[in-house]
């Protein structure tokens, strides 16, 4: 499988923003090829408000969400093929930033916390296998250089 994926990231200076004094807004917009637009910004933990927008998605959150979404999509496909009748899926995934051994600040781990509700009983072994396979198949998890762990919530 191969493909090309595109996103447009757009930022514009506001009227009278003191760009050269570094007090400019970091708010910007992501536009995807299907037409979806997402307000984005630096994280308020990196650049203080009001120069960042806490209501917007920051790149670190987007990375965590991409990992969780990828896992979920593979899990749902595998669960349906295994006869596991999923009613809902919620993942309150967490990402941890830190300093790597080389001194660079980076995402150092992401933990997925999927909570899956099934119609009727679900065989624990088949659920565990679906999570395991979803993790192995997830394109995003296969693309990052830090550990991604899956800790299902019951």
C-alpha positions, 0 to 999 in steps of 0.5 A, spaced: 500 500 500 502 506 498 499 513 497 500 521 498 497 525 503 496 532 503 495 538 508 495 545 508 498 549 514 496 556 513 498 562 518 498 570 517 500 575 521 495 579 524 494 587 523 499 590 527 502 584 531 509 585 533 512 579 529 519 581 530 518 582 538 516 575 538 509 577 540 505 574 534 499 569 535 501 562 533 494 561 531 493 558 524 489 553 520 490 546 518 486 544 511 485 537 509 484 535 502 477 533 503 475 540 505 476 539 513 479 545 516 481 545 523 484 551 528 491 549 530 496 553 535 502 552 539 501 548 545 499 553 551 505 549 555 510 551 550 508 558 548 503 562 553 496 565 552 494 569 548 500 568 543 497 561 543 490 559 542 488 553 548 482 552 544 485 550 538 489 543 536 496 543 537 501 539 533 503 534 540 495 533 541 494 531 533 500 526 534 497 523 540 490 523 536 493 520 530 496 514 533 489 513 537 485 514 531 489 509 527 489 504 532 481 504 533 480 504 525 484 497 525 481 495 531 474 496 529 475 492 522 479 486 526 473 486 531 468 486 526 471 480 522 472 477 529 465 477 530 465 482 536 459 487 536 462 493 538 457 499 540 462 504 542 470 505 543 473 511 547 480 512 548 483 517 552 490 517 550 496 520 553 502 523 550 509 524 554 514 530 552 521 529 555 528 530 553 531 524 549 538 521 550 541 526 545 538 532 548 532 533 544 525 535 546 521 530 543 514 525 544 517 520 548 511 515 549 504 515 547 499 510 551 492 508 548 487 507 553 481 504 549 475 503 552 470 498 548 463 496 549 460 490 546 453 488 545 453 482 549 459 478 551 466 479 548 471 473 548 477 476 552 482 473 548 479 475 541 479 482 544 486 482 546 488 479 539 484 484 536 488 490 540 495 486 538 494 486 531 491 493 530 497 495 534 502 491 529 498 494 523 497 501 525 501 505 520 502 511 524 505 507 530 509 504 525 512 511 523 514 513 530 521 512 534 518 512 541 514 507 544 506 506 543 503 502 548 496 499 549 492 499 555 485 497 555 480 500 560 475 495 562 
